Amino acid sequence: MNEIKADNMLTQMRMMAALAENKTASEVPSSSNVSFSDLMKQAVNTVNTVQQHAEQLSTDYVQGKPGIDLGEVMVASQKSGIAFNTLLQVRNKLLTAYQDIAKMPI
């Protein structure tokens, strides 16, 4: 079975986040200067930003502001849901890993 290296996975996650934020590859931070807690904080902040954007688009559409397309609102809503579910699954995996480590005999 192929093992996924942690550095490769983190690099891919950073590249996907950069693409989602319309950044170029040169703007993605390198793995040598970013801690895990910083990555988690950044992920939570990104999910929060995506959710706020989706909520604002939805509110603007309901209020009838011009230039707001229903398709755009629905896509933003789906992105928000996917981002939240992804963060929730990462949290669940971290919690499971912590519990497994806590149950290990010393």
Residue, then its C-alpha position, 0 to 999 in steps of 0.5 A: m500500500n502506498e504511504i502518503k508522506a505528511d509533507n507532501m500532503l501538507t503541500q497539497m493542502r496548501m496548494m488547494a487552499a491557495l487555489a481556492e483563494n486565487k493565489t499563485a504557487s509562490e504565495v503558498p508558505s513553505s512547510s518549514n516555517v509553519s506549525f501545526s497549530d498555525l495551520m489549524k488556526q488558518a483552517v478555522n479562519t478560512v472556514n469562518t470566512v467562507q461561511q460569512h461570505a456565503e451568509q452575506l451573499s444569501t442575505d444580499y440575494v434575499q434583500g434583492k440587491p442587484g448583481i447577485d445571482l442565485g447560482e452564485v449564492m448556491v455555490a457559495s452555500q455548498k462551498s461553505g458546507i463542504a469546508f465546514n464538514t471537512l474541518l469537522q472530519v479533521r477534528n474528529k480524526l484528531l480527537t480519535a488519534y488523541q484518544d488512541i494515544a491516551k489509551m496506549p499503555i506506558 
